[in-house]
Amino acid sequence: MLYDLLYPLSDSISALNLFKYITFRTAGAMVTALFISLILGPLFIRLLKKYQIREKIRSEGPSTHLKKEGTPTMGGLVIICGIVAPTLLWADMSNFYILMALLVTMWLGLIGYMDDYLKAVKGQPKGMVAKKKLIGQITLGLIFGGLLVYIEPSGSFDGTTGIPFFKHYMLDLGIFYIPFIILVLTATSNAVNLTDGADGLAIGLAGLCFITFGGLAYVTGRVDFSNYLQIEYLPGAGELAIYCGAAIGSALGFLWFNSHPAEVFMGDTGSLALGGALGAIAIMLKKELLLVIVGGVFVIEVLSVIIQVLSYRYRGGKRVFRMAPIHHHFELLGWPESKVVVRFWIIGALFALVTLASLKVR
């Protein structure tokens, strides 16, 4: 909005030329998102308490979590507001990539909201039926993939993806590209959802991922940097850095209230939206395989659940971990929740550094 309104006036007012620069608008989006989250946070918490929209803790979880019963949930609405409003304010709203990122965020946020509403308001412990949630995710993947393939946001956009640590090699997925997109969106949204089980864990890790993808978006959208790093140049993709900046600011603002002991939980409203947004950005930047590295902690969390289920089913009820996802395993080993979260953040930061290093170590 500001870009569309103010940048055309830069010929008359030279100071407005600042709006030409993605770096300036990314910083603006980040700061705006932070303030929106910090302002809306207390208001949302009071409303959630007023209408008794509170978390119901599962009895099968760690016993230390039972004291969290009654904490307001559905705080993902704050996160989404903190992402969408600054993006609308600072980004070029004619940019295809921005529109697609907002589509995914709002779509999955709505699915998460419906799930949280059924659990917190309607008293249905399992929330939305898993099959209906999956149908919503697959439908989004079909729409998202179809728009990417058939509208083509840039002349070089096709059904290929980059291979980490290799120059000049692209994996051509052909007819499997749209199914691959569905898999990425579904997997990432559910991975963040699974990780959202300790105060500040998921939002902190998501923030690290958005920092990484913000940098990747910026260099991918610049012909000079992309040529220097020998990665695919995608005209217009740099605008996604502004979306990532908004996501970073929103994550920091929400963490203010979600850090241990949490005053509010993001719920599926936030976790599905954040995970889907990460997947969508990775797809649009052709960095889907890098997502496995930068989101390494999310991958580990998902794998721990898969391993636990398979072990229980095929090894006569034997478990590999004391509890899955794996962050609960460490809690049951006696680690304080805050220590688990900080150590997982450190691991997430290491994965982010490896991701950025992969641009040169090839």
C-alpha positions, 0 to 999 in steps of 0.5 A, a space after each residue: 500500500 505504502 509502496 503503491 502510494 508513495 513510491 510514485 511520488 519519489 520524482 517530486 520528493 526524493 526521500 520517498 525513493 526509500 520505498 524503492 528498496 526492499 531492505 527498507 520496506 523489510 525493516 519497516 514490515 518487521 518493526 510494524 509487525 512487532 508493534 502490532 503483535 505487542 499491542 494486540 497481544 494483551 487485547 486478544 488475551 483478555 478477549 480469549 479469557 473473557 470468552 473462555 477460549 482456553 487450552 484443554 491439556 491432554 492427560 497423556 502428555 507430561 504431568 508438568 503440563 497439566 498446570 497449563 490447563 486454562 491458558 488462552 489459546 487461538 493466539 495464532 490470530 495475533 500472529 496472522 494479524 502481525 504478518 498480514 497487515 504489515 505485508 499489505 502496508 509495505 509490500 508491492 501488492 501487485 507482486 504474485 509471490 506476495 499474493 500467494 504467500 498471503 493466500 497460503 497464510 490465510 487459508 491454513 490459518 482458517 483451517 487452524 481456526 476452525 480446529 481450535 474453535 471446535 476444541 476450545 469453544 465447542 468442547 470437541 477434544 479432537 477438533 476438526 476431523 483429520 480427514 477434513 483437515 487433510 482435504 483442506 490442505 490438499 485442496 490448497 496445494 492443488 490451487 497453489 501448485 496450479 497457479 504457480 505452474 500455469 500463471 508462471 510468476 516469472 519466465 524461468 519458473 517451472 517444475 524444477 527445484 534446487 539441490 543443496 550443495 550442488 551448483 547447476 543441478 536442478 531436480 526436474 519433477 515433471 508431472 510430479 511437481 504439483 503432488 510434490 507441492 501438496 506434500 511440502 505444504 501439508 508436511 510443513 504445516 503439520 510439522 510446525 503443529 507437532 512441534 508446538 508443544 512447549 512454551 515458545 518452541 515453535 514460534 522461536 524456531 519458525 522465526 529462525 526459519 523466516 530469517 533464513 528464508 528472508 535472506 534467501 528471498 532477497 538474493 534470489 530476487 537480485 540478478 547480481 547476487 544470484 549470479 554471484 552465488 550461482 543460484 536461480 534468479 527469480 524476478 520479483 521473488 525478492 519481495 518475499 523478504 518483506 513478508 518474511 520480515 513481517 513474519 519475524 516481527 510477528 514471531 518476536 512480538 508473539 514470543 513476548 507472551 508465549 515464552 515460559 510460562 506462556 500467557 497464550 498459546 498459538 493453537 492450530 491457528 498459528 502453527 498451521 499458518 506458519 508451517 504452510 507459509 514456510 513451505 510456500 516460500 520454500 516452493 516459490 524460491 525453489 528451495 524445497 530441499 533446503 527446507 529440510 535443513 533449515 527446518 531440521 528441528 521440525 523434521 526431527 520432531 516429525 521423525 520422532 513421532 513416526 519412529 515411535 508409532 512404528 516401534 509401538 506397532 511392530 515391536 509389541 508395544 515397545 517405545 523408542 522415546 519416553 514420549 513423542 514428539 521428542 521435546 517431551 522425551 527430554 522433558 521426561 528425562 528431567 530437563 526443565 521445559 525452558 532448557 529444552 526450548 532454548 537448546 532446540 533454538 540453538 540447534 535450529 540456529 545451527 541448521 539455519 547457518 548450515 543452510 546459508 553456508 550451503 549457498 557457498 559450500 557447493 
